[in-house]
Amino acid sequence: MDYLDTTGRIFDIQRYSIHDGRGIRTIVFLKGCVLRCRWCCNPESQEYGIQTMMVQGKPKIIGEDVTVRTVMETVVKDRPYYRRSGGGLTLSGGESLCQADFAAALLRAAKEAGINTAMESMACAPMETIDKLLPWLDQYLMDIKHMDSGKHKEFTGKGNELMLENARKIAESGKTELIIRVPVIPTFNDTEKEIEEIARFSDTLPGVKRIHLLPYHRLGQDKYEGLGREYLMKDILPPANEHMESLKRAVERVSSLDCHIGG
């Protein structure tokens, strides 16, 4: 089978994004995730199965089976914008590694079309799975949410050991630019001490130069109601700008990393 006929399940394609990688990007959102983060802004991504979600009072089917060839028909439309801005294709989700063969084929198709590639991921998969994607990946935007495995499990459903181990292996491979991203979540990881611990660890990863602090927001809250689910963070307010700046200074105190607020 031609790799362009590899089939996967997505729930959205977002064009003209200026986040999640350099320049202007097209983001392909894949279905399925191994974590259940309390603050997830894309709860419709968590289940691999196709779902119905109420959106503005109307039912909407969430999830579509597509081929790499079909997705690339959309991605290549914006090639002039990628070229001018240094942008390209970003895979998101969910967790792209839940559909590793499809993700690898998408990244390969983009690279063979001369398009820059990036992926948002928690690296929560065997390293052998991640190795399938690295030859085609320019930027790995990897979440590190907490250094304490117990608290990580409490808020996401899984411990962090595998993810931290993979972060080091990915960095040591030298096959992609690894950028660490930290979703800053009040009551979970928004103290200077917790952020400093992540920064110290990240600073030990070979070749890692940048860390992004992503402030918590509630933009996905209505999706939970649309899926008939309770939003567990409804009483949590986004961090103030001043607090985010203090966390940025904390990173800079304990590491040599270039720290940005937002992604």
Secondary structure as UniProt FT lines:
FT   HELIX           3..5
FT   STRAND          7..17
FT   STRAND          25..30
FT   TURN            38..39
FT   HELIX           43..45
FT   STRAND          51..55
FT   TURN            56..57
FT   STRAND          58..62
FT   STRAND          64..67
FT   HELIX           68..75
FT   HELIX           76..78
FT   HELIX           79..85
FT   STRAND          88..92
FT   HELIX           96..99
FT   HELIX           100..112
FT   TURN            113..114
FT   STRAND          116..121
FT   HELIX           127..131
FT   TURN            132..133
FT   HELIX           134..136
FT   STRAND          139..143
FT   HELIX           149..156
FT   HELIX           161..173
FT   STRAND          177..184
FT   TURN            186..189
FT   HELIX           192..203
FT   TURN            206..207
FT   STRAND          210..215
FT   TURN            219..220
FT   HELIX           221..226
FT   TURN            227..228
FT   TURN            232..235
FT   HELIX           241..254
FT   STRAND          258..261
//
